[in-house]
Amino acid sequence: MDINPNKSLIEIADGSQYFDEEFKPVIGADSTETEVKTGYNVFLDGMEVKS
């Protein structure tokens, strides 16, 4: 991989930054699915939320 100082590491990284490309619904304390979906971003080491 060539390093380009004009681009961020995210722009030049190969492959997917996600553990699983599909965001999954959040399961509430009462075991019901919510409209909110989450996914783990491996590259940034954090959860992302879509609502």
Backbone torsions as a table, in degrees:
resi	resn	phi	psi	omega
1	MET	NA	126.3	176.3
2	ASP	-84.5	139.8	178.2
3	ILE	-91.9	123.6	178.2
4	ASN	-112.4	113.8	-176.6
5	PRO	-65.1	-13.4	-179.5
6	ASN	-89.1	-3.4	-179.1
7	LYS	-125.1	150.4	177.7
8	SER	-77.0	162.3	179.0
9	LEU	-61.7	-33.7	178.2
10	ILE	-62.8	-38.3	-178.9
11	GLU	-69.3	-30.4	-175.2
12	ILE	-102.2	-6.4	-179.1
13	ALA	-68.0	143.1	176.7
14	ASP	-88.9	148.9	175.0
15	GLY	82.5	-173.3	-178.4
16	SER	-88.1	145.6	175.9
17	GLN	-90.0	-1.5	-177.2
18	TYR	-104.8	145.5	175.1
19	PHE	-64.7	-42.1	178.4
20	ASP	-138.2	126.4	-176.6
21	GLU	-62.7	-26.9	-176.8
22	GLU	-90.7	126.0	174.9
23	PHE	-76.3	138.2	-175.3
24	LYS	-106.7	147.1	178.0
25	PRO	-66.0	145.7	175.6
26	VAL	-76.9	136.8	177.1
27	ILE	-100.6	121.9	-178.6
28	GLY	-73.2	173.6	-179.9
29	ALA	-61.4	-26.5	179.2
30	ASP	-92.3	17.1	176.8
31	SER	68.0	22.0	176.4
32	THR	-103.7	145.4	177.5
33	GLU	-74.1	147.2	176.5
34	THR	-109.9	172.1	177.3
35	GLU	-77.5	-15.5	179.8
36	VAL	-77.6	136.6	178.3
37	LYS	-123.3	147.0	-179.2
38	THR	-128.2	156.7	175.1
39	GLY	-148.3	150.1	-179.9
40	TYR	-96.4	121.6	177.5
41	ASN	-92.8	104.2	-177.3
42	VAL	-65.3	-40.9	-176.0
43	PHE	-61.5	-44.0	-178.6
44	LEU	-95.0	-1.3	178.5
45	ASP	53.4	56.8	178.7
46	GLY	-164.1	161.6	177.9
47	MET	-82.9	143.5	173.7
48	GLU	-118.8	143.1	-175.7
49	VAL	-119.6	134.3	173.6
50	LYS	-121.8	134.1	177.7
51	SER	-128.0	NA	NA
